[in-house]
């Protein structure tokens, strides 16, 4: 199996400074939504290495994370209704992993690689509908979100997402 550096080089991934990890946009629809200057959808490769995290953020569109290779990711979602979910995005269905994580628009999200994984990197895909635009990206902090989602605070702390 390739190491993280080889995957990054092979897929020509770049550092994703606003969120953490590495990415490359692989698709941006040429179709524009009627009445809006917005493409219908976008897709990226997204790689995390052990010790990195996908920092707290939300976007104004629906997003789907998909597992491709390597270590699974543990993702926390803080939903608009005040509830929260923990998902493991990976390939071991028998262990409760999901190969896709559907994230509704406006949901706070953060992720880390599973610390028990034997591989030190994970490759995922992310598809956004309508398409991703940086103007729709909002960063959050663990402290701020722990106040808004006190029931998720313990999970946030345990995963280092505080």
Secondary structure, 3 states (H helix, E strand, C coil): CCCHHHHHHHHCCEECCCCCCEEEEEEECCCECCCCCCECEEEEEEEEECCCEEEEEECCCEEEEEEEEECCEEEEEECCCCCEEEEEECCCHHHCCECEEEECCCCEEEEEECCCCCCCEEEEEEEEECCCCHHHCEECCHHHHHHHCHHHHHHHHHCCCC
